Amino acid sequence: MEWAYLSDTKIELEVEAQYLVNQGYDRKAAKRALIAKYRGISQKDGFTCPTCRQKVHMVMDDPIYFRHYTEELSECVSKENRETYERQCKAEDQKIHRVGKQLIYTILEGQARIHGITVKEGYFYNKRLSIVPDFVLEFPDSEKTWAIDYITGLKTSNFYLDDILRRKMIYQSYGIEPFFFLDIKWLTVHPEDRLLSLIIPAEQEMSSVSPCDREWSQWLHEQESMIGQWHYNQTHVLSSLRPYSVSHVVYLDPHERNAHILRYLKTNSQWNLLMTFPYSIPLESALSLERNQLSFKDSSGIQIEGKEWFMERLKEIHDIVEAENERQRAEAKKLAEKERNRILWLEEENEKIKRDAMQRRASSNPNDGFSSYDNWLTKTKQIVLKQKNQQQIKQITGLLHFYEVIGISHHEDYIQALNLLEMIDWNGYIDLQSHNVLVNALQRLSAFAIPFINEYRSAGNDVPWHLTKPIKLILEKMPPSNTRLEETSFSQEQLVMPSLDKKQKEKLKRIFLSRIDGESYLNSGTVEWEGIQVALWRVIVFKHYKKFAAGRMNLQTLLQELEESGITFNQHTNLVQYPIHKMIEAIEKVVGN
């Protein structure tokens, strides 16, 4: 060990030897001087170990150190703690950590001496530790002990977060209060938004709560009536951060001999709200104990400094967000008008398509083999889409009713979504563009509703899980369709396959009943034909077989046709291609015979 106690005085032999060398002694002369000075004390067992208080003696080696008389039989844990400490220090930036640690030790020792506190390296703690701090502070006439760590290794992994949590748990299990000082390179403020700082989870775990922080929390509660609903970004309001948990982090800059205090309001994310811009204090002040010796000082007092700065920055953000909301409301109004005009045009086009289709059906021959097959398939698809859309419309209507309960029915996206649902119910279809507009409106509304849902839940109300699940899970099952629903107001029993001769029926039956590996990759409804249940996806592939065989349709287009028909996939499209290929091979085998 590099030092030992002489009574209650700390003796560092190597430090004294270096001092003598600097005074003009050579190395041998410096050693002789130290032997002459301490030989008698060492022979009378005057030196004691700072960990176990057992007797130690001088070893005049290079460097000079102390050791126990029977090192191999000693029960002192300092050696094992030191080995543990040296292993864990490999995770730190060695050069920065060594320089900063020496500076911290020098200042701490001077500050602690005033209060009779003992400062020593963490590996001199009197119990074996699986994680060893840089320093321990032992208070006189008290069981209180502090652990001081200077953290220089910047890591964002979950493993590093777990290591910090484990470190705190071990210290606290021994009744040790942990304090963390981070290197200045950890300090990261948003380059454009002066109100936000990037604080990773491990960094948050190394934060402290001081009397000044509690003053800030109380002040925010008092100001809530004025600023509680103000935005701090585009998806949150300040009141969603109750009970306003304010903390601070101390960043040390050893080269400048100062510390930077970053005080922030926790937002349950990595970007946290700054209460003041990071301010600098002398390193000696940051390593001074506050009056009641419950923590270190994080400022010159507990006066709330910077509240004007915070209010000004918050108002800037609020005004920007309100201006953006106003722009979005105007844009939504324009878009709604455009949607109404477009829907009127689509109605006219659909009426025209309907009349043309009726004329073609009237002029076609119902007994020409497969010529009426497309009509049968189209009606079948219409029934599937109608059932699917009606189910999803019901879910979305329930979601909008819940949004009305929590008080956000004034939001422009709520109004737009409600109008689109009414248009779907009235016109009987949802085209691709309307579908995308509805998706975007509900996704924005879902993000806006988060703080209101949290407030509704915190008031003791139950929130049905199916109303708060990700909106994508509802919308992805509502495929767009340009088919008017009133055209499908007939029962499935009315859908009869066109007249086929016996040979054609036999071939089609063999195709529909063929074994297809991987069929479970597709979620498909069924239709009844000739007493058998046929998967709709097989019918669609058969319909487009001639186009595919002639090279007028590729596999990607065929998959898109399946999705537009209400077929969903539970595997990646690369896997879904396999049963499609198998179905095409089955068709080729039957058609070729």
N, C-alpha and C positions, 0 to 999 in steps of 0.2 A: 504494500500500500504506500501511496506517495506522501501521506502525512499521518501524524498520531497526536494524541493529547498529552501535554505535559501539564498535569493538574487540569485546568479548564482552558489552557492556551493551546492553540493549534500550531504544531511545529511541522514545517515543510522543509526537509533537509535539502532537496534538490534545488528549491527556490533560493535558499540561503547560499548554496554552493555557487549558483549562477551569479548571485549578487557579488560574491567575493571575486569571482573571475572578472566581472565587469569593473571591479575596483583595482585590478592589476595583478591579482593572484593567478598563478597557473593552477591547473586542475589538481595536481598532487598537493600543492600548498593549501588549497581551499579545503581538501579532505582532511589534512592534518589539523587545520584550524577547527573544523567541526568536531573531530574526534576529541581534541583538547577541550572543547566547549561542553560536549555532551557525554563523554565517556563515563564519567562518574555517575551521571543520572541513569544512563543505560544499564550500567552494572548493578545499580540498586533498584532495577525494574521500575523506573520512574515514568516510562512511556506506556500508554494504554491504547488499545484499538478503539477507533471511533464507533465501531459497530457493537462489539461484545464487551468492551472495557477490560479484556484480558491483557496481560503483559506482553509487550512487543519489544524488539531490540533493533538497533541500527544495522543496516547492511551497506557497507561502504563500497558499493558497486557502481556501475554506470548504467542507468542513473542511480542515485542513492535512494534507498527506500527503507521501509520498516517491514518486519515480518514477525509472525508468532514464533515462539521458541520451539514448539513442536507442531510445525505446519500441517503435517500429515494426520496428526491426532486432534487438531483443533476443531471445535464445534462451531466456529465462527462461519457465518453464511456469506460474508463479504466477498470471498473468492468466487463462489458460485453466482452470486448476484452480479459480480463484475463480468464474468463470462457471458451471462445472459444479456447484460447491457451492451456489451461489445457486439454481440450478434445482431441485436435489434437496431443498433446504430447504423448498420449497413444500408438501411432503408432511407437514411437521411443524406442530404447533400453535405458530404464530409467537410469540405473547406468552410462553407458558410456556417455549418453547425458548430464546428470547433471554435471559430472566432466569436460567434454570437454567444455561445455557452460561457466562454471565459469572461466576456463583458457582463453578462447577466449575473454571473457568480460574484464578480467584484462589486457590482452595485448592490446586489441582494445582501451580501455580507455586511456592507456598510450600513444599509438601512435597518437590517435585522438587529445589529449590535445595539442600536438605540433602545430596542424593546427587550433585550436579553434573549433573543431568539437564536437558535443554533441552525446554521445553514451547512449542509454537507451533501456530497454526491449521493445520488439515489442508491448506489450499490452498498453504501454504508448503513442502510436501514437494517434494523436488528432482527428482521424476519426474512425468510426466503421468499422471493417474489418471482412469479413467472413472467411478469413485465416490470421493468425497472425504470423509474422516472429519472430525469436528468438531475434533479435536486430534491431533497426533502427539507422542510422547515419544521423544527421541533420547538414548540412553545414552552416557556418555563412554567412550572407549577400547573401544568395542564396536560391532558391526554390528547390535545389537538395536534394534528400533524397535517401539513400540506405537501402535495406533490407538484412540482413545477416541471413542465415539459416545453421545450422549444422545438417546434415542428417545422422542418424545412423541406421534407419530401412531399411534393404536391402530387397527389394521386386522386383519381375520381372513381376508382373501381369499388364495387360492393365489398370486395375483400378488405380494402383499406378502411371502409366504413365499419365493417365488423371488428377490425382490429382496434379502432378507436373506442367502440362500444365496450369491447372486452377489457381494454385498458382501464376505462372508467369504473367498470364493475369490480375489477380486481382491487383497485385503490380503495373504493368505498367499502369492500368487504373487510379491509383492514382498518377501517375508520379513518382513512386518509382522504382529505378534500382535494380533488384535482383542479389544477389551473393550467390553461394552455396559452402559450404565446406563439403566434404563427409568424413565419418569415414574411417580409414585405411582398414577395412575389405572389403570395396568395391573394392579395388585394386586387379585386377586379370590379370596376364600375362600368356601367353601360356607356359606350362611347358617344351615344347621341341622346339618350334619355337620362337626364341627371337625377332622376328619382329612383332608378333601379340599380341594383348590384347583383352580380352572379355569385351566389353562396351555395356551394355544393353540400350534400347531406353530411359528409364528414366534417366540414367546416362548421355547420350549424351545431353539431354535437359538441364542438369545442368552444361554443359561445358561452358567455356568462350573463347573469342578470344582477345588476347592481342597483343601489338605491336610486340612481339617476334614471335607470331603465324603468323602474316602477313609477317614478314621477311622470315619465312620458306616457306610460299606459293609462295612468289616472287622467292626465290631461286630454288624451284622445277620447276617453269616456265623457269628459265634460264638454268636449267640442262636438259630440256626435250629432246633436240637433242641427248643427250648421253644416258639417262636412260628411256626415254619416253616409249619405247617398251619392256622394261625389265619385265619379269614375276614377280609377287609377290606371286602367288600361281598357281595351275595347270590350272585355268580357266580364269584368268584375267591378263591383262598387266597394267603397271602403267599409261599409257596414258588414260586409260578408266576412271581415277579418276579426270580428269579436272573438274573444274578449281583449283584443289588441295586445298580443304578447310581444313586448319589445325586449330585445337582447342586444349585446354588443360583442364584437370581436376585437382583439388587440393584435396588431401587426407590428413586428419590430424591424427596424432598419439599423443594424449594428454599425454600419459605416457612417451613418449620419447621427448616431446616438440619439434617435428619437423613436417614438411609437405613434402609430396611426390608429385612431379609434373609429370604428365603423359601427354606428348604431342603426338597427334595422327593425322593421316590423315583419314578423313571420307571415308568409303568404301560402304555406303548404306547397311551395314549388321552389325551384332553384333561383328564380328571379325574385328578389325580395325588395320591399319598399324602404328606401332610405329615409330616416328621420332628419338627419343632418348630412351634409357632405362630409366625407372623412376628414377629420381634423387631427393635427399633430400636436403632441406634447413631449417634453423631454423624457428620455428613457428613465431618468431617476424618479420622475413623477409617476410613470406607469408602473414602476416596481416598488412604489411606496404603499404601505398598508393604510387603509382608510381608518377612521377614528376608532371604530369598535373592533377593529382587527377581524372583520368577517370576510373581507375580500381586499383586492388591490384597488387603488383609485383608477377610475377610467377617465377622469377629468379633474380640473382644479376644485370642483365642488359638485353639488347636485342641482345647481341652477339649470333650468331647462333652456339650453342655448339652441338657437337655430329654429325656433318655432315659426318665425316669420318666413324664413327660407322655405320651410316645409309647406306652409300655406300657399306661398306664391307658386311653388312648383306644382302643387296639387291642382291649383286653380288653372294653371296653364294647360295641364293635361285634360282637365274637365272641359275647358272651353274648346279644345281641339276635338275631343270626342263628341261633344254636343253639336259642333259644326258638321262633323262627319255624319252623325245621326240625322241631322236635318237634310243633308245632301242625299242620304239613302232613302229618306221618306219621299223626297221629291222624285227620285229615280224610280221608286216602287210605284208611285202614282202614275208615272209615264208608262211604266211597264204594264201595269194593270189595264190601262187604256189600250195599249198595243195588243194585249192578250185578248181583250174583248173584240177588237176589230178582226184579229186573226181567227178567232173562234167562229165569228159570223161567216167569214170566208170559207172556213173548213166545212161548216154546215151546208153551205151551198154546194161545195165540191162533193161532199158525201151524198147529198141528194141526187146529184148528177150521176155519180158512180152507181148509186142504187138503181136509178132508172135504167141505165145502160145494162146493168147486170140482169135486171128483170127481162129486158128485151132479148138478151142473149139466151137466157134460160128458156124463154118462150119459143125461140127459133131452133134450139138444139134438139137432137134426137135422143130420148131417154134410154134407148136400147142399143146404143153403139158401143157396147163393151165397157171400157173404162172412161169414156168421154165425160161422164157426169161425176167422176171420182173427186175432182177438185172441189165441187160444190159440197159434197158430203164431208170432206176433210175440213173445209173452211167453217162449216157450221159446228163441227165438233170442237175446233179450236175456239170458236166464239163462246161456246158454253163454258169451257175451261177458264178462259180469261174473265168471263163475266163473274163466275163464282169467286175467282181469286181476287179480282178488283173489289167486289162488294165486301169481302172479308177484310181487306186492308183498309178500305174506306171507313169501315166500322171502327177499326183500331185507331186510326188517325183522328176520327171524330171524338173518340173517348179521350185521346191525348189532348186535343184542343180544349175540351171541357175542363180537364184538370188544370191547364194553363189559365183558364178563366177563373178557377177557384183560387189560384195563388196570386192572381191580380196582375197578369201581364197581357190581358186581352187588348190593351191599347197599342201593343207593338205592331209595327207595319207588317212584319213577317207573319204574325198571327192573322191579321186581316187578309193578307194575300193568300195564305193557305186556305182560310175559310172560304174565300171567293172561288178558288180553284175547285175545292170539293163540291161546292154548290153547282158549279158549271159542269162537273163530271156527272153529278146526279141528274142534272137537267138535260144535258146533251147526250149522255149515255156513252161517252168514250173518253179516253185520255191518250192523247198523241204523245210522241216522244218529247217534243219541246215543252209541253205542259207538264209532263212527268218530271223533266229536269228542273223546271222552275219550282215545282212543288218540293222536290228533294232539297234544293238549295235553301228555300225559305224555311223548311222544317229543321234543317241542320243548324242554320243561324239561330233560330228560335230556341232550339235545344241548348245551345251554348249560352245564350242570354239567360235562360231559365235557371241555370245551376245555382246562383246565390239565393234565388227566391225559393227553390226547392229545399236548400239547406236550412233557410230561415223557417220554412213551413214545418220541416222535420224537427228542428230544434224547439219548436213551440209544442212538441208532444204529439203531432199529427202523424198518422201512418201514411206512407206514400206507396201505392200499389207498384210492385216491382215492374209489371209489364208496361206501366206508363212512363217509367224513367229509364228503361233499357236503351242502348244506343239506337237512335232513329234509323240507322242503316239497316238494322235487323228487321224493321217493319217495311221499309221502302224497297229493299232488294227483292221482296216477294211480290211486288206490284209492278209487273212489266207493262210497258206502254203498248197501246193498241189503237189503231185507227178504225176499229170496228165499232159501229154503233150497237149499243147493248139492246135496243129495242128490236133489232133484227134477230136476236137470239131468244125471243120470248116463246120458244116452243120447247117441249120436253124432249129428252134424249131418245125416248122410245120412237119419236117421229123420224129419227135419222135412220134411213134405210139405205144400204149400199145400192148402187145402180144395178140394174139387171145384168147378170153375168151367166154365161153358159156353164155347164157342169165342169168342163175341163178348166176353165178360167178360175172357177171357185176352188177347185182342188189345188191348183198351183198357188193361189193366194193363201189358202189355208196352210199349206206346207211352209210358206214363207213366214207367216205370222206365228206359227207354232215351233219354228226352228229354235234350237238351243243356242243362246248367245252368251258367251262368257263375258263377265264385266258389266252385265245389264244393270247391276245394282248401283253403278256409278251415276245413273240418271234417275232423278225423281220425276216420275211421269204418271199421269192419270191413265185410265183405260176406257175403251169404248167396246160395246158389245157388237159382234158381227157373227152371224150364223151360229149362235149359241156359244161362242167363245169370247173371252175377255182379251182384247188386243191392246197392248201398250201403245199409247198415242205416239211415242217417239218412233216406234217401228213404222206406223202409218206414214209419218212425215218423211222418213228416209225413203220408203217405197215410192212416195209421190215424186220425189226429186231424183230418183235413180237414173232415169233416162238422161236428164240434164247432166248429172255427174259422170255417167258413162261416156257422154258425148264431149266432155271437157268444157261444158258451158257453166259448170258450177264446181268450185273447189271445196275442200273439206272445211275450211274456215267459214265460208258462206253457209254451208250446211249446218255447222254448229250455231251460227248466228240465227238461222231460221228456227232451230229447235228452241233457243232461248226466247225468241220473240213469240213463240207459240205457248209459252208458259212452262216449258221444261227447264228444270234447274239441275245443276251438277253438284255432287258432293265430293268430287275429286278434281284435281287439276285437269285442264283441258287436254294436256298431253296424254293422260290416262283415259279420258273420255273418248278419245279418238279410236281406241282399241275396239270397244263394242260396236262403234259405227262401222269400222272396217269389216268386222265379222258379219254384220247385218248385210252389207253390200255383197260380201262373198256368198251369203246364203241366197240372196236374190239372183245373183249370176248363176249359181248352181241350178236353181229351179228353172229360170228363164231359158237357160242353155239346153235343157232336156226337151 
